[in-house]
C-alpha cells in the first residue's frame, strides 16, 4: 500500500461510553484522561474551559472488559515531579494486566502480567527513586487484586525491562475492593493501603523484599470502596478512604523523631497505632491516627480524589481539598477550614432528576480547576471553576459521551447526511452531529431521542425529522423531532431550517417530550405547559408535582450536558406499530419516506414475513413472506423500486414494486430469490447493500464471503434467480463478514467502492469493476482505526463532502471526501473521513 493511500483515511469522530465499574478512569499529570470502554482503553484530551476535547487514541489489546486503568506516576511530593507520563497500566476480566508504553505518538503493550486465577479488578502503580536522586528509569511497583482472593505485587528494577512477581498476599475467603500505593514520610519506603471486604483498611510496608502488614484501620461500617493518599504541608501522609457506609474517613500517618537502630535484625516493630521501619540504618517510627470523619453524602461513596498539590519554592500554592463521588448523584469538594481545623463541604455538584443511579468515580484535573465524574450508566460529567469557592463558581463543560453497551445500528439523516443516529443495547437512541464554530468543527452527541426499557436493535430514518426504532419487544415505535431540538440543532450545526421545519415551529407542535413514571413512551410536551412550583393550589398535571424530571425548553450555545441529554432531548413518540409476533430485528425506509419495512426474530416462515407500513396512516400495507428464519437486514434500492432482504436461512429475496398495485394486493412482489440449489453462501447472510446506481447489490455472510449480484439480461432461466445472477467471484475476507455498504459514488476509474466489516472488528475498502469483475483491496484499516469487536453496521454519508466543511487544509474542494460511519459490539460509533481521489 502506497504512502498516499495510507493517508487517505482519517478518524473524524469516536463516540464511546465508559465501562460501568469503579476505578476505570484516571486523569494524568499531562492532562490526558484514560478510561475503559468495553475491552478498549480510550485516551481523551478534555481540552480546556474555552475549548472542546477530543478522543486522541483507542488502545486495543485485552480480550474482554477492562476493569481498571491507572497512569504510572510518582507520589506527589516536593522532591520529584515527572515531566512526562509515558506508561499506563490496565487490568481486565481476561485475568491479565497490561503495561502500555508511549512510543512516538502511540502506546504499545510492552508487558503482559499473567498470574491471577480470576478477574483482575483493581491495579495501582508507583515510581520509586533511590533516595536522594532522580533517575530516568526508577524502580516501579504494581499491586493488583483479583476475584481469586489474592493481592499480587510486581516489581521492575531500574536495570530491568520486565516486571517480576515479587509477592502474593492471600486474603483467604475475602477480597480487596481497593488499593493504593504511597510513600512513607521522610523515607523512600513504599506503603500499600488495601480496602477489604471486612470494612477495614490494611497497611503493608516493605521489609526485606516482602510486604508485611503493619496496621489495621477500623472504623468503616461497610465495604471500603476507595482510598487515596497525599503529602501534607508538614510532611505527613494523609489517607482518605470512603465506603458504603456513606462516610469518608481521613487518616494521618506522621513520623516520630528518628532514633538509632539498636537491633539491626528488627526491621519492623508494631505497637498499637504505631509501627517502626528501618531506613538508612535508622529506625523511623510512625503514628497512625484518625484525623476526621466527613459526612455529607446520602448514599454509598464510591471514590475520593485529592486535588493535585502545586508547589513553588517549597510552598503549597493550593490549599488541600478532596473531591468525592457518590451514588446519590453528587460530587462534593471538601476543604479544610484554616481557622477551625474542620473539613467543610464547600462545593456540591451533580445530577438532578433523570433516571440514573449515581456516580462511580471522580477526578481532579492536573491544575485543580476542573472535576470529572463518571456514572453508573457510562456517562461523564465535567465541571469547570472560575476560581470561586462555591457552587455558583462551577459550571458544566462539554465532555465526551457515547453508548455503554453494544451499538447495534446506525443511520444518517437521509436528506443531507447532516447528523447520525445510533441505537444500542444500553437501551438508548443517540443523535450525533457537528458543533460548528468559527474556526473548528467537532462532533458531539447533541440529543438522546429515546431512553427505553428494552435493548435497542435497529433504527431507520424515515425523513430528516422522523425515525422508527425497534427493540427487544414486538412493537415498532415512531418518533418526530420536537421544536426545541430543531432550534438547538440549527444553532449548533449552523444548518438552516427547511420551510417544513419553520412551518412546524410556527404551529402548535411539541416543544419536547418527557417519560412518565414507569412508562416506556415519550409523551409530548407543548409550549406553555405549567412548570411552576407546586403551591397549595390544585395539581392539574403530574409534571407540576415532579417538575424536576420533566422537560424544560433550553437554548444551547454548546453541546448539551449529560443531565440535559437525559431530560430535555427526548423526541415525542407519535405511533406504535403492532403486528409482529416476536422481537423486532431490522427496519428499512423507502427513499421517499412513504413506506417502512420491518421484520422480527423468527424460527418459522409465518413469523419471518416482512411487514410494510404506510407512513401517512401507519397502517399495514401488506406482508411479504419469503424466508423461513430471522431476516437480518432489509434494504430499499435508491429509486425505491426494489426491496432486498437477507436472512439467517442463508438466502436472499428480491421484491419489486408492482406498478398497478392496489390496497387489495401486495405493494411489492418477489421477483428473485436463492434456495438450497442456487445459494452460494453456506452460512448466515448478515448484511446487504445496493450500489449507488441500483445496478448491483452485495451480500455478506458468516461464511467469510462477499458476493455481488446483478441483472442477467440474456437469462432465460426459469430458476428462482429469475433475471439475476452472481456478477463476481466470491470475495474471501478471511473472517465472518457482518457489515457491508456501497459508497454513494464511483471511484475515478469507474469502480464501485465497498466497505466491508468483519466479526473481528476489521474494516476494509474494496474496489470492484463490472468490466473485469476483479476485487482490489484499496485500504485495510489498521489497529488504531478499526474496532475491537464485531462491526454491526456500516453506513456511508449519502452525499459527498464532510459535514460542516467546505474545503480541506490544502484548499481543495470538500467534494473529494466521503464519510463512512460504523458501529460495533465494542460500544463505539466511529466516523471516518476518506479521500476519494486517492483510492
Secondary structure as GFF3:
##gff-version 3
##sequence-region A 1 839
A	DSSP	alpha_helix	3	6	.	.	.	ID=ss1
A	DSSP	beta_strand	9	16	.	.	.	ID=ss2
A	DSSP	beta_strand	25	27	.	.	.	ID=ss3
A	DSSP	beta_strand	33	37	.	.	.	ID=ss4
A	DSSP	beta_strand	40	45	.	.	.	ID=ss5
A	DSSP	beta_strand	54	60	.	.	.	ID=ss6
A	DSSP	beta_strand	66	71	.	.	.	ID=ss7
A	DSSP	beta_strand	73	74	.	.	.	ID=ss8
A	DSSP	beta_strand	87	92	.	.	.	ID=ss9
A	DSSP	beta_strand	96	103	.	.	.	ID=ss10
A	DSSP	beta_strand	106	114	.	.	.	ID=ss11
A	DSSP	beta_strand	120	128	.	.	.	ID=ss12
A	DSSP	beta_strand	139	146	.	.	.	ID=ss13
A	DSSP	beta_strand	150	156	.	.	.	ID=ss14
A	DSSP	beta_strand	164	170	.	.	.	ID=ss15
A	DSSP	beta_strand	176	183	.	.	.	ID=ss16
A	DSSP	beta_strand	190	196	.	.	.	ID=ss17
A	DSSP	beta_strand	200	207	.	.	.	ID=ss18
A	DSSP	beta_strand	210	218	.	.	.	ID=ss19
A	DSSP	beta_strand	224	231	.	.	.	ID=ss20
A	DSSP	beta_strand	237	243	.	.	.	ID=ss21
A	DSSP	beta_strand	247	255	.	.	.	ID=ss22
A	DSSP	beta_strand	259	260	.	.	.	ID=ss23
A	DSSP	beta_strand	268	271	.	.	.	ID=ss24
A	DSSP	beta_strand	274	279	.	.	.	ID=ss25
A	DSSP	beta_strand	282	295	.	.	.	ID=ss26
A	DSSP	beta_strand	301	306	.	.	.	ID=ss27
A	DSSP	beta_strand	311	312	.	.	.	ID=ss28
A	DSSP	beta_strand	315	316	.	.	.	ID=ss29
A	DSSP	beta_strand	321	326	.	.	.	ID=ss30
A	DSSP	beta_strand	330	336	.	.	.	ID=ss31
A	DSSP	beta_strand	343	350	.	.	.	ID=ss32
A	DSSP	beta_strand	359	364	.	.	.	ID=ss33
A	DSSP	beta_strand	370	375	.	.	.	ID=ss34
A	DSSP	beta_strand	380	385	.	.	.	ID=ss35
A	DSSP	three_ten_helix	391	393	.	.	.	ID=ss36
A	DSSP	beta_strand	394	396	.	.	.	ID=ss37
A	DSSP	beta_strand	407	412	.	.	.	ID=ss38
A	DSSP	beta_strand	419	424	.	.	.	ID=ss39
A	DSSP	beta_strand	428	436	.	.	.	ID=ss40
A	DSSP	beta_strand	441	451	.	.	.	ID=ss41
A	DSSP	beta_strand	456	463	.	.	.	ID=ss42
A	DSSP	beta_strand	466	471	.	.	.	ID=ss43
A	DSSP	beta_strand	475	480	.	.	.	ID=ss44
A	DSSP	alpha_helix	483	493	.	.	.	ID=ss45
A	DSSP	alpha_helix	499	506	.	.	.	ID=ss46
A	DSSP	beta_strand	512	515	.	.	.	ID=ss47
A	DSSP	beta_strand	522	525	.	.	.	ID=ss48
A	DSSP	alpha_helix	542	545	.	.	.	ID=ss49
A	DSSP	three_ten_helix	547	549	.	.	.	ID=ss50
A	DSSP	alpha_helix	562	568	.	.	.	ID=ss51
A	DSSP	beta_strand	572	578	.	.	.	ID=ss52
A	DSSP	beta_strand	584	589	.	.	.	ID=ss53
A	DSSP	beta_strand	595	600	.	.	.	ID=ss54
A	DSSP	three_ten_helix	605	607	.	.	.	ID=ss55
A	DSSP	beta_strand	610	614	.	.	.	ID=ss56
A	DSSP	beta_strand	619	624	.	.	.	ID=ss57
A	DSSP	beta_strand	631	636	.	.	.	ID=ss58
A	DSSP	beta_strand	642	647	.	.	.	ID=ss59
A	DSSP	beta_strand	652	657	.	.	.	ID=ss60
A	DSSP	beta_strand	668	673	.	.	.	ID=ss61
A	DSSP	beta_strand	685	690	.	.	.	ID=ss62
A	DSSP	beta_strand	696	701	.	.	.	ID=ss63
A	DSSP	beta_strand	705	711	.	.	.	ID=ss64
A	DSSP	beta_strand	724	726	.	.	.	ID=ss65
A	DSSP	beta_strand	731	732	.	.	.	ID=ss66
A	DSSP	beta_strand	737	742	.	.	.	ID=ss67
A	DSSP	beta_strand	752	758	.	.	.	ID=ss68
A	DSSP	beta_strand	763	768	.	.	.	ID=ss69
A	DSSP	beta_strand	775	780	.	.	.	ID=ss70
A	DSSP	beta_strand	791	796	.	.	.	ID=ss71
A	DSSP	three_ten_helix	814	816	.	.	.	ID=ss72
A	DSSP	beta_strand	817	824	.	.	.	ID=ss73
A	DSSP	beta_strand	828	835	.	.	.	ID=ss74
A	DSSP	three_ten_helix	836	838	.	.	.	ID=ss75
###
